[in-house]
Each structure stands twice: as C-alpha cells, then as structure tokens.
Amino acid sequence: MLIFNYFKLLLEIKMYKFSVLFLLLVIFFITACSDKVETIQNNASSSTSMEVFRWKMVTTWPSNFPIFQEGAERFADEVRVMSNGRLNINVYAGGELVPALQVFDAVSQGTVEMGHGSPYYWAGTIPEAQFFSSVPFGMTAKGMNAWLYNGGGLLLWQQIYEPFNLMVFPMGNTGVQMGGWFKKKINSLNDIKGLRMRIPGLGGKVFKEAGGNTVLMAGSEIYTALERGAIDATEWVSPFHDLRLGLDRTARYYYYPGWHEPGTVFELMINKSKWELLPKDLQKIVEVAAGAVSEWIYAQMEFHNQQALAVLREKENVEILKFPDDLLLKLKLLTKKTLDEEAATLMNEKNNPRFKQVYDAYESFRSNYSNWNKLSDEAYQKSLELK
Ligand code: CA
C-alpha cells in the first residue's frame, strides 16, 4: 500500500511537471505569436509612413542672426535626424522668401508650412497674441513655461490661432531683456516725457501712456536712427545682441532691467492643414524638437549675455545704470491701467472679447505663481545681496 502510494505520488509529480512544461510551451507560443503580430504591425506602420515630406520654414529674423535664426536651423537639423530624413525642412530668413512681418500670413495661408517668430509681431491682427510673447512686469521664462506647458496657456494660444489655420508651439525665450540705450540719464518720469524711443509691443503702449513718444521700427534701422538722432533711445534685446548691433557706439547710458520684456517667448507656427497630414510619429518629433530648441535658445541667451556684459563693462563710453525704483513703480502702475484700457477698448469698440479672456487667464496664473516665486526665486536672489 505504501509502495502504491509512493508510485502514485511519483506519477502526480510527473503529471505536474508535464503540466508546467505544457503551460510554458503555451506561453512561449503566445509570446512568439504576439511578437510576430507586433513586428508585422510595425512594418505596416513604417511602410505607410515612409512618405518623405519637404517643407519650408520662414522666420522673422535676419539671415545669420545669432541664436534666433540659428535656433530655427537647429530645429530643422534635429527634425531631419530624428525622422531619419522623412521630414526635411528648409529654413529661410526674413525677406529671403517672404518679408519678415508676413510670416504669419504665409504660414496661415499655406504658402509655406512653418514659421518662427514671436506672437507680438501679429498684434495688429491678433492683439491678444501679445500675452504669449511677453507682458511688461509680467512673468519671466520660468513662469511663462509653467503657464504655457502646464497652466493652460498653450491650449489657449492654440485656440486663439486655430481660426487662422495654425498650430503653434513655444520655441525659444530671450530671458529678461535690458531696458535699453538712452542718450541722456533717466531720473524720473519727467525724463520720459516726449522722449522718442523705439520700443515695441505692450511695453511701447505703456511708454506712450507715460508720456513718451513710441516709435516702431525694424531692428535693421535702429543703429542708424539712434546714431543720427532720429530717436533718443532704443531697446533691442540684451548685452549679446545689443553689442553685435553696435548700440554701445550710439548712446552712453545702458539701463536695466527690461521691465517691458521680462522673457519674450518665440513661437513655432505650423499650417494646421499640413500639420494634420503628418504621421503621428513625425508630429511628436516636431513637438519634442521645438521643446529642445526652446531650452537651447534660452541657455544660449544666458551664456552669451554674461560674456557680452563683461565686455560692455570694460567700455569707457558706456555707463550701465538701473532705472530708479520710483520710475519702475510708476511704469508698473501704468501697465495695469494700459492693459485694462486696452481690454475695454477692444471689447467695446472692436467686438473682441478674447483680449480680456487671455488677459484674465494670464493674470490669474501670474498672481498665483508670484506667491510661489516670492518664496523661491525672489527670496533667494535677495539673500545673495546680503553683506
Ligand atoms: Ca526687445
């Protein structure tokens, strides 16, 4: 009986082993099959998306313009490599294919597939686009990134551009700019009255509200205008680009901070009909490359500006000065007044509720973010000044 039980046990173990072996074989077979199915699917998707796209991108920058035009070209290179040559983008500087300030229309109408610029250039067509560039006394690059990528800012921006058949992603940030070059010292608001200054965007509107004479002019004309006295002051970008333009030879006083442009965002615009024809993987490559180039441009700005600042500090014909605090406070109060008035005028006279909608969304995020920023960046920066 004992022997019988022993053989029975042996038999059960064998049966058990056989079952396990059988189960493993089944698992192996299923896995092998599913691998095969996946491979086939992969082949199918790659064979349907082997189409090669040849696109054109126009920019608002002059040719060889460092960092900005370079950023657009870098984007095209990265997309070409990541897509294994399936998306080839030829980049044209402002004026090479279309004039710089017609980039928006060219992409919107599908004359070209892509554009690189900054949304405040299109203020004449879409005044609310200015909030996606930079707002005087508004958020810096950190806050803008938080708002755009996570706080609903980018979705709002894409909604605003949709009626123009455009898709949009952020692609670059200048960081905090400089206040600009002045031929005489600025001690108070009185010194701004009647001053002819090249200053674009919402900052230009605030400057006008402060009694200044706002002049709009392309970057290429600034040097001559200031040198010959057609204007009394100008802002451009920050030390690196200002030095390259030779602005240190046109005016003595170089003021900071750039209250009017605390971190101007650049945009990658894409014709929406063409965008929708791209396979999903190429769309993702475009989106990821735009993010990478955004970071590259910002890092380039911070790197080159600290070097250029050191060069400017050595120049005897240049004085680097901070705007007086009471002037900055007055400009800050005037900014709120200007934006409120602009929102009301557009709503009541131009039947445009969107400016107010974007303004409210921006302000709501900015005020919450500033609570955190005060405890983080601002408090930390102040601690560095302690002696
Ligand atoms: Ca500027």
Boltz pocket constraint, residues with backbone or C-beta under 6 A from the ligand:
constraints:
  - pocket:
      binder: B
      contacts: [[A, 177], [A, 235], [A, 236], [A, 237], [A, 261]]
      max_distance: 6.0
